[in-house]
């Protein structure tokens, strides 16, 4: 099978970030995708540093976050698929059947505006302290158009890893464990999407198609 060209959208920060992007690059030799470009809204941040070190072409996306901007990024990268990995901007104008995201908390409850990074982990831990849940989760989902939906993280979820909250978890410790597990699972599930084993028409209401024997929800014991 020919390699599928992957554009990664990764905000990172002005000082760091981008570990998910780097992990996708480092694991790609084992899969059928190839990260051909990464884009960030920080021109000299952590994502740019990793891109330069890994020799991956870098695009700076400064906004406004219009359909034309996103379509330009895909055109410049000549990408088949778009993977949002720590991307914090609203997405519009892209094909939802080929655009997907990884989210560090249970969806849909801990998604939407402001629900990213430590904000997710803090909200999950607050709900845990109230006795409302015992687990957090990593979710991967297709990305629908923000201009149409007016919200984030509402596309169909095609992967969920359920992670128990431990007695000594604070936001930092939980973030560390979640991030490590994202690195384990993200390349494998990404590969299922780009090879068409997990697929969706992009039409609201249509079902997501999964490969035989695929378990959409995975659980870990610790």
Long-range contacts (C-beta under 8 A, 24 or more apart in sequence): 1-32, 1-195, 3-32, 3-33, 3-34, 4-32, 4-33, 4-34, 4-80, 4-81, 4-194, 4-195, 5-33, 5-34, 5-36, 5-77, 5-78, 5-79, 5-80, 5-81, 6-33, 6-34, 6-35, 6-36, 6-79, 6-80, 6-81, 6-82, 6-83, 6-190, 6-194, 7-35, 7-36, 7-37, 7-38, 7-39, 7-73, 7-74, 7-77, 7-79, 7-81, 7-82, 7-83, 8-35, 8-37, 8-38, 8-39, 8-82, 8-83, 8-84, 8-85, 9-38, 9-39, 9-40, 9-61, 9-73, 9-82, 9-83, 9-84, 9-85, 9-87, 9-89, 9-91, 10-38, 10-39, 10-40, 10-47, 10-84, 10-85, 10-86, 10-87, 11-40, 11-41, 11-42, 11-47, 11-86, 11-87, 11-88, 11-89, 12-40, 12-42, 12-45, 12-46, 12-47, 12-86, 13-42, 13-45, 13-46, 14-42, 14-44, 14-45, 14-46, 15-45, 15-46, 16-45, 16-46, 17-45, 17-46, 17-47, 17-86, 18-45, 18-46, 18-47, 18-49, 18-50, 18-51, 18-86, 19-50, 19-179, 19-183, 20-85, 20-86, 20-102, 20-179, 20-182, 20-183, 20-186, 21-47, 21-50, 21-51, 21-85, 21-86, 22-50, 22-54, 23-182, 23-183, 23-186, 23-187, 24-83, 24-85, 24-186, 24-187, 24-190, 25-54, 25-56, 27-187, 28-187, 30-187, 31-187, 31-188, 31-190, 31-191, 32-191, 32-194, 32-195, 33-81, 33-190, 33-191, 33-194, 36-77, 36-78, 36-79, 37-73, 37-76, 37-77, 37-79, 39-73, 39-77, 41-88, 41-89, 61-89, 63-89, 65-89, 65-90, 65-91, 65-92, 65-146, 66-92, 66-93, 67-92, 67-93, 67-94, 67-147, 68-93, 69-93, 70-94, 80-194, 81-193, 81-194, 82-143, 83-190, 84-143, 85-186, 86-116, 86-117, 88-116, 90-146, 90-147, 90-152, 91-143, 91-145, 91-146, 92-145, 92-146, 92-147, 92-148, 93-145, 93-147, 94-143, 94-145, 95-202, 96-142, 96-143, 96-144, 96-145, 96-155, 96-200, 96-202, 97-142, 97-199, 97-200, 97-201, 97-202, 99-142, 99-143, 100-140, 100-141, 100-142, 100-143, 100-155, 100-158, 100-190, 100-193, 101-140, 101-141, 101-142, 101-143, 101-153, 101-155, 102-138, 102-139, 102-140, 102-182, 102-186, 103-138, 103-139, 103-140, 103-141, 103-153, 104-136, 104-138, 104-175, 104-178, 104-179, 104-182, 105-136, 105-137, 105-138, 105-139, 106-133, 106-135, 106-136, 106-137, 106-139, 106-160, 107-137, 107-139, 107-141, 107-153, 107-157, 107-160, 108-153, 108-154, 111-139, 111-152, 111-153, 111-154, 112-151, 112-152, 112-153, 113-151, 113-152, 115-152, 115-153, 117-175, 118-171, 118-172, 118-175, 121-171, 121-174, 121-175, 121-178, 122-171, 124-165, 124-174, 125-165, 125-169, 125-170, 125-171, 125-174, 128-165, 133-165, 134-164, 134-165, 135-162, 135-163, 135-164, 135-165, 136-162, 136-163, 136-165, 136-174, 136-178, 137-161, 137-162, 137-163, 138-163, 138-178, 138-181, 138-182, 138-185, 140-186, 140-189, 142-200, 142-202, 142-208, 144-204, 156-200, 156-208, 157-216, 158-189, 158-193, 158-198, 158-200, 158-208, 158-210, 158-216, 159-185, 159-189, 159-198, 159-216, 159-218, 160-216, 160-217, 160-218, 161-185, 161-217, 161-218, 161-219, 161-220, 162-217, 162-218, 162-219, 162-220, 163-220, 164-220, 164-221, 164-222, 166-222, 181-220, 185-218
